[in-house]
């Protein structure tokens, strides 16, 4: 979405948006009039507004945002790890092909 739509959806003033971009709290794709925002940017702006309402000061906002980013990064890594663990490995195929009564089942020679 462009800057105008973002401002409407996030309910921000243009000056506030510029300040948040300068602070690194929001990082749209592109520059100037060519800025593009995603739904995650709207969610991040809403979080910043909520943090302000809760009394988090200007120095605390980047700390909270960094922690939220770390949590999201860890969740992504865990999803990838779980997906990798659920994929059958070549060793599983070798075990499945060995007869159940074979005394050497699962052993490597």
Secondary structure by P-SEA (a helix, b strand, c coil): ccaaaaaaaacccaaaaaaaaaacccccccccccbbbcaaaaaaaaaaaaaaaacccccaaaaaaaaaaaaaaaaaaaaaaaaaaacccaaaaaaaacccccccccccc
